[in-house]
Amino acid sequence: MSLWSYLCAFLACVELCCGDYNMYMNSTESKKIFGYAANFYFVRGGRIKPNAVGHPINVPTSEDCISFTWEATNLKNKLHVAISIILNVSKMVDIRVPSSLRTIPNKKKDFCITATCTHEKEGFVAIDVHFNITGFGGDNITNLQFKRTKYCEKDIRLASKDGRVTNSYSVALDDSKFVYVGVAIACAVIVTLAVTIAVLHVQSIPKSDKNKQRDQPRRPVGQPPRLVAPRVVQNTRPMNLTVPVLRHTYLPPERLGPVGCPATVLPNNEVIVPKPAETSTIGNQIPQDPLHPEDTLPLREKRNKEIREKLQDIVLDRLRVSLGEILQEGTFGKIYEGVVTGPEDGEGQNVFVKTVSEKASDEQASLLLAEGSMLKGLNHQNICSIAYVCLSEEEVARPFVVTPSMNQGNLKNFLKKSRTPEGTGLEKSVTTRDLIDMALQIANGMLYLEMRSLVHKDLATRNCLIDDEFHIKITDCALSRDLFPMDYHCLGDNENKPVKWMAVESLEQHRFTTASDVWSFGVTLWELITLGQQPYNSIDAFEMVFYLKNGHRLGQPTGCPDDLFTIMGYCWALSGEERPGFAQLLILLTKFFNALIQFI
C-alpha cells in the first residue's frame, strides 16, 4: 500500500472520530439577555468560538433557566456528553440537569439547566457549567466551560426549623408594611369621622354663612400639596434599586480592559476626569422673586445687556435669514426651518431658527437669548453651538437664534416616531446597537463640557438633535419649557424645572454639578432604551424628592440588558460623590458596545 493510501485512510479515520455540531443560545433567550434577537453561537460547525464561550453572562434573578440549543451536523459519529456544575458558594442555588443529556441529538433541541435560588443566602453566585464532549472510541475530548452569575435574595420566612427551604415561595409582608397598613386604616377611620362631622356642620350652617364660606380664598396655585405615599411607575418594573457604591472617580483601566476611547484615555492608560464644576453653569438665570419682583429687575436688565454684548460678534442681518416651514410651535415659541442667504460666508446654509411669537413678553425674548447662547463658542462634534443671532431694538421684531440644522430634528420626537417602521421615513430601523452608539455620542459631548468645567443642567433627549446617519449633537434648552411642557414642573418657586431628570441635591439645594449632569444622563439613557417614554410617568412632581430618597428609581425597561441597566444604576447613586464621571461612563458603555457587536 502506498503512502497516499495510508494518508487517505488516516483522514477517513479522523472524520469518523471528530463530530461536527452546533451549540448556541437561541434568539428568544438572546433577546432577554442582550436585548437583540439573534442566535448567539458558542460552537458552529464544530468550530469553537472562545470569546463567546468564555463571555460571562448574568442570569436574571427572576429566571431559573440556563438555556442552550444544540444539534449534531455529522451523522457518522455519535457525540457523548458529560455535564458537571461548579459553584463558588454552596447552598445558594439548587441545580437540576436533565437526565436525558447523554448525547448530542441529530435534530435541533433546546434544553435548560435550572438554577433556582434557595433564598438561604443573599449575594452573587458564580455558576461554571462544564461540557465534556467525546467522539468515537472516547477520543477527541472537548471541554467547554460556560461562566454564569446570578444574584439571589435571602428570605428568612422560608426557612423551616431544620434549615431547609420550602418549595412554595411566597412573598410575605415585612413588619414595616404591617405598620403602614395599620396607620393607613387608622387614617381612613379618622378621615371618615372628619368628613361626617364636616357634612353635619355644613348642613347646620345658614344659607348666608354658606355663601360667605364659598367666597373664601382657596389655596394658592403655587403652594405645594401635602406629600402622599409614592405610586408605582407605570410601563416599567417597579423596584427599590440598591445602587452600587463607587469609591473612585474612575475605574482603573486594568480592571476594565482595553477600549477604543482615545478622546478620554491618554497613551499611558490614564483617564482624565476633571473635578466637578460647582459654579460654572451654562444658562444661568436670575430668578424672579414672585413677592418682590422689583428687587431683581435691575439685575435682570443688567443681565440682558451683558447677553446682547456677548452676542455682538455673531449678529446677522435679519434680511439674510429666509424662514421656511414651522417644525415645532408652543404657546409663545417657534422653531423654523431656514436658510441663510446673502453674499457673505454661510450662503445657502440650512439652519434651525428659534424665535418667540408676537404675544411673548420681553422677559421671554430675553430668556430665549440667554438659553440660546449657553453653548456659544464651543466646538465639538457632539455639541450644537449657536451660529448666528438676529437682534433688533424694535419692539415688534423678535430675536432669532440660528443654529445648524440636522435633518431628523429633535431626538425625543425621533425616538417616538421610530416606534413604528415607517415613522422616521428611513429605510433602516433603529436597533439596540444604534441606541448605545447614540448614548456614547451624548456621553462624549458631556465629557467635553466636563473638561471645560461647564454644567448643562438640563440634559435630556429633548435637548439633543439627530440626522439621518444617527449623528447626535447636544443643544441648548432654549424654548424646551414651551415646546415640551409635560417635561417641566413648577414646585411653588415660580420656575419650571425638569424635575424628573434632576438629581436629589438639585431638587433640594438647587445645586448643579457634573455629578447632577451624570444623574440626568442616566435618565437620558433610559429614554433612549424606551424610545422616548416619559420617566416617572405616574409620580407627582411634588413627590419626587420623597420618592428618590426612599430608594426608588426607574424600573428596568423591557428588553434592556442587565449590564446596561447597571450602568444606569451607577448614575442614580444618591450621593454625587459615588456617581461615575463621563470618562468612566464612556469606558463602561464602550465595553458594553464592543461586547454587543462582537457576539451578535
Disulfide bonds with the S-S distance in Angstrom:
Cys65-Cys112 2.05
Cys117-Cys152 2.02
